[in-house]
Amino acid sequence: QVQLVESGGGLVQPGGSLRLSCAASGFTLDTYAIAWFRQAPGKEREGVSCISGKNGATYYSDSVKGRFTISRDNAKNTAYLQMNILKPEDTALYYCARDFRSSCGSRWWDELQYLYWGQGTQVTVSS
C-alpha cells in the first residue's frame, strides 16, 4: 500500500528556515517522480518543486527558485524540501505527491499527474 507522510511543518519567522520530510512506503522512492505542492487558504493548490525518480532532475516554481531545495534519501525512502528565506506568502499546507511516471516532465506542476498524496503539513511564516 502506497503511503506518503509529511512532517516538519511549523511556525517560523520571516527569513527563517524549515525542512519538510515526506516518508514514503509501499514503493521505492527513486522509481517515481515526487513533488511538493502547497495550498494557502482561499487559493488553488500550487506546484512547488519536483524531483525525478531516475536521474534526480529537479524543478522549481518561480516563486521558490533559489530559496527551496528538493532532495531525497534513497536509504531512508524519504524526500525533503529545504525551505530558506521564508516569506509570509509561503504560508500554506504543504503536500508531497507521487507521480505515476518516473520523470517529472514539463507539466510537473499539474496536480492531475499525481496519483498519491500525503495528508499535508502546515507551514506558517509570521512574526
Contacts in CASP RR format, 6 or more apart in sequence:
PFRMAT RR
TARGET T0000
AUTHOR 0000-0000-0000
METHOD contacts of the structure
MODEL  1
QVQLVESGGGLVQPGGSLRLSCAASGFTLDTYAIAWFRQAPGKEREGVSC
ISGKNGATYYSDSVKGRFTISRDNAKNTAYLQMNILKPEDTALYYCARDF
RSSCGSRWWDELQYLYWGQGTQVTVSS
1 25 0 8 1.000
1 26 0 8 1.000
2 24 0 8 1.000
2 25 0 8 1.000
2 26 0 8 1.000
2 27 0 8 1.000
2 98 0 8 1.000
2 115 0 8 1.000
2 116 0 8 1.000
3 24 0 8 1.000
3 25 0 8 1.000
3 26 0 8 1.000
3 116 0 8 1.000
3 118 0 8 1.000
4 22 0 8 1.000
4 23 0 8 1.000
4 24 0 8 1.000
4 96 0 8 1.000
4 97 0 8 1.000
4 98 0 8 1.000
4 116 0 8 1.000
4 117 0 8 1.000
4 118 0 8 1.000
5 22 0 8 1.000
5 23 0 8 1.000
5 25 0 8 1.000
5 118 0 8 1.000
5 119 0 8 1.000
6 20 0 8 1.000
6 21 0 8 1.000
6 22 0 8 1.000
6 94 0 8 1.000
6 95 0 8 1.000
6 96 0 8 1.000
6 118 0 8 1.000
6 119 0 8 1.000
6 120 0 8 1.000
6 121 0 8 1.000
7 20 0 8 1.000
7 21 0 8 1.000
7 23 0 8 1.000
7 121 0 8 1.000
8 18 0 8 1.000
8 19 0 8 1.000
8 20 0 8 1.000
8 21 0 8 1.000
8 121 0 8 1.000
9 18 0 8 1.000
9 20 0 8 1.000
9 94 0 8 1.000
9 121 0 8 1.000
9 122 0 8 1.000
9 123 0 8 1.000
10 18 0 8 1.000
10 121 0 8 1.000
10 122 0 8 1.000
10 123 0 8 1.000
10 124 0 8 1.000
11 124 0 8 1.000
11 125 0 8 1.000
11 126 0 8 1.000
12 18 0 8 1.000
12 86 0 8 1.000
12 123 0 8 1.000
12 124 0 8 1.000
12 125 0 8 1.000
13 125 0 8 1.000
13 126 0 8 1.000
13 127 0 8 1.000
14 86 0 8 1.000
14 87 0 8 1.000
14 88 0 8 1.000
14 125 0 8 1.000
14 126 0 8 1.000
14 127 0 8 1.000
15 84 0 8 1.000
15 85 0 8 1.000
15 86 0 8 1.000
15 87 0 8 1.000
15 125 0 8 1.000
16 84 0 8 1.000
16 85 0 8 1.000
16 86 0 8 1.000
16 125 0 8 1.000
17 82 0 8 1.000
17 83 0 8 1.000
17 84 0 8 1.000
17 85 0 8 1.000
17 86 0 8 1.000
18 83 0 8 1.000
18 86 0 8 1.000
18 123 0 8 1.000
19 80 0 8 1.000
19 81 0 8 1.000
19 82 0 8 1.000
19 83 0 8 1.000
20 36 0 8 1.000
20 80 0 8 1.000
20 81 0 8 1.000
20 83 0 8 1.000
20 94 0 8 1.000
20 96 0 8 1.000
20 121 0 8 1.000
20 123 0 8 1.000
21 78 0 8 1.000
21 79 0 8 1.000
21 80 0 8 1.000
22 34 0 8 1.000
22 36 0 8 1.000
22 78 0 8 1.000
22 79 0 8 1.000
22 80 0 8 1.000
22 81 0 8 1.000
22 96 0 8 1.000
22 118 0 8 1.000
23 76 0 8 1.000
23 77 0 8 1.000
23 78 0 8 1.000
24 34 0 8 1.000
24 77 0 8 1.000
24 78 0 8 1.000
24 79 0 8 1.000
24 98 0 8 1.000
25 77 0 8 1.000
27 98 0 8 1.000
28 74 0 8 1.000
28 77 0 8 1.000
29 53 0 8 1.000
29 72 0 8 1.000
29 74 0 8 1.000
29 77 0 8 1.000
29 78 0 8 1.000
29 79 0 8 1.000
30 53 0 8 1.000
30 54 0 8 1.000
30 56 0 8 1.000
30 72 0 8 1.000
30 74 0 8 1.000
31 53 0 8 1.000
31 102 0 8 1.000
32 53 0 8 1.000
32 98 0 8 1.000
32 99 0 8 1.000
32 100 0 8 1.000
32 101 0 8 1.000
32 102 0 8 1.000
33 50 0 8 1.000
33 51 0 8 1.000
33 52 0 8 1.000
33 53 0 8 1.000
33 98 0 8 1.000
33 99 0 8 1.000
33 101 0 8 1.000
33 102 0 8 1.000
33 103 0 8 1.000
33 104 0 8 1.000
33 105 0 8 1.000
33 108 0 8 1.000
34 50 0 8 1.000
34 51 0 8 1.000
34 53 0 8 1.000
34 70 0 8 1.000
34 72 0 8 1.000
34 79 0 8 1.000
34 96 0 8 1.000
34 97 0 8 1.000
34 98 0 8 1.000
34 99 0 8 1.000
35 47 0 8 1.000
35 48 0 8 1.000
35 49 0 8 1.000
35 50 0 8 1.000
35 51 0 8 1.000
35 96 0 8 1.000
35 97 0 8 1.000
35 99 0 8 1.000
35 104 0 8 1.000
35 108 0 8 1.000
35 109 0 8 1.000
35 114 0 8 1.000
36 47 0 8 1.000
36 48 0 8 1.000
36 49 0 8 1.000
36 50 0 8 1.000
36 70 0 8 1.000
36 79 0 8 1.000
36 81 0 8 1.000
36 94 0 8 1.000
36 95 0 8 1.000
36 96 0 8 1.000
36 97 0 8 1.000
37 45 0 8 1.000
37 46 0 8 1.000
37 47 0 8 1.000
37 48 0 8 1.000
37 94 0 8 1.000
37 95 0 8 1.000
37 96 0 8 1.000
37 97 0 8 1.000
37 111 0 8 1.000
37 114 0 8 1.000
38 45 0 8 1.000
38 46 0 8 1.000
38 47 0 8 1.000
38 48 0 8 1.000
38 90 0 8 1.000
38 92 0 8 1.000
38 93 0 8 1.000
38 94 0 8 1.000
38 95 0 8 1.000
38 123 0 8 1.000
39 45 0 8 1.000
39 46 0 8 1.000
39 92 0 8 1.000
39 93 0 8 1.000
39 95 0 8 1.000
40 46 0 8 1.000
40 89 0 8 1.000
40 91 0 8 1.000
40 92 0 8 1.000
40 93 0 8 1.000
43 92 0 8 1.000
45 95 0 8 1.000
45 111 0 8 1.000
46 61 0 8 1.000
46 63 0 8 1.000
46 92 0 8 1.000
46 109 0 8 1.000
47 61 0 8 1.000
47 108 0 8 1.000
47 109 0 8 1.000
47 111 0 8 1.000
48 60 0 8 1.000
48 61 0 8 1.000
48 63 0 8 1.000
48 64 0 8 1.000
48 68 0 8 1.000
48 81 0 8 1.000
48 94 0 8 1.000
49 58 0 8 1.000
49 59 0 8 1.000
49 60 0 8 1.000
49 61 0 8 1.000
49 64 0 8 1.000
49 68 0 8 1.000
49 70 0 8 1.000
49 81 0 8 1.000
50 58 0 8 1.000
50 59 0 8 1.000
50 70 0 8 1.000
50 99 0 8 1.000
50 104 0 8 1.000
50 105 0 8 1.000
50 108 0 8 1.000
50 109 0 8 1.000
51 57 0 8 1.000
51 58 0 8 1.000
51 59 0 8 1.000
51 70 0 8 1.000
51 71 0 8 1.000
51 72 0 8 1.000
51 79 0 8 1.000
51 104 0 8 1.000
52 58 0 8 1.000
52 102 0 8 1.000
52 103 0 8 1.000
52 104 0 8 1.000
52 105 0 8 1.000
53 102 0 8 1.000
53 103 0 8 1.000
54 102 0 8 1.000
54 103 0 8 1.000
55 103 0 8 1.000
56 72 0 8 1.000
57 103 0 8 1.000
57 104 0 8 1.000
58 69 0 8 1.000
58 70 0 8 1.000
59 104 0 8 1.000
59 105 0 8 1.000
59 108 0 8 1.000
59 109 0 8 1.000
60 66 0 8 1.000
60 68 0 8 1.000
60 70 0 8 1.000
61 109 0 8 1.000
63 89 0 8 1.000
64 83 0 8 1.000
64 90 0 8 1.000
67 83 0 8 1.000
67 84 0 8 1.000
67 85 0 8 1.000
67 86 0 8 1.000
68 81 0 8 1.000
68 82 0 8 1.000
68 83 0 8 1.000
68 84 0 8 1.000
69 81 0 8 1.000
69 82 0 8 1.000
69 84 0 8 1.000
70 79 0 8 1.000
70 80 0 8 1.000
70 81 0 8 1.000
70 82 0 8 1.000
71 79 0 8 1.000
71 80 0 8 1.000
71 82 0 8 1.000
72 78 0 8 1.000
72 79 0 8 1.000
72 80 0 8 1.000
73 79 0 8 1.000
73 80 0 8 1.000
79 96 0 8 1.000
81 94 0 8 1.000
81 96 0 8 1.000
83 90 0 8 1.000
83 123 0 8 1.000
86 123 0 8 1.000
86 125 0 8 1.000
87 125 0 8 1.000
88 125 0 8 1.000
88 126 0 8 1.000
89 125 0 8 1.000
90 123 0 8 1.000
90 125 0 8 1.000
91 123 0 8 1.000
91 124 0 8 1.000
91 125 0 8 1.000
91 126 0 8 1.000
92 122 0 8 1.000
92 123 0 8 1.000
93 120 0 8 1.000
93 121 0 8 1.000
93 122 0 8 1.000
93 123 0 8 1.000
94 120 0 8 1.000
94 121 0 8 1.000
94 122 0 8 1.000
94 123 0 8 1.000
95 117 0 8 1.000
95 118 0 8 1.000
95 119 0 8 1.000
95 120 0 8 1.000
96 117 0 8 1.000
96 118 0 8 1.000
96 120 0 8 1.000
97 111 0 8 1.000
97 114 0 8 1.000
97 115 0 8 1.000
97 116 0 8 1.000
97 117 0 8 1.000
97 118 0 8 1.000
98 114 0 8 1.000
98 115 0 8 1.000
98 116 0 8 1.000
98 117 0 8 1.000
99 108 0 8 1.000
99 113 0 8 1.000
99 114 0 8 1.000
99 115 0 8 1.000
100 113 0 8 1.000
100 114 0 8 1.000
100 115 0 8 1.000
101 113 0 8 1.000
107 113 0 8 1.000
END
